[in-house]
Amino acid sequence: MYNPLIGSLDKLKDSDVEVKITELIKRYNIAARSGNSCLCEQICAILNMYREEQSRRHDLAAKRIAKTKNSDLDDLINVE
């Protein structure tokens, strides 16, 4: 999902994404308590964008770790 008012999330640091998710959850709770369902839907859509970005970053990090683990084993196994 793309929102032109948000901009690119690729430029943000991991910590900035986490802070923004926390902030959006707080705002969602405030909107839900006040009974503003339209605002809740908008916040939820933006929150999903940030969570997808966070998930994408975690997946990339896991793939990088898996590559480094596999390459380290090559030096330990001597096949002659």
Secondary structure as UniProt FT lines:
FT   TURN            4..6
FT   TURN            10..11
FT   HELIX           14..34
FT   HELIX           37..74
FT   TURN            75..76
//
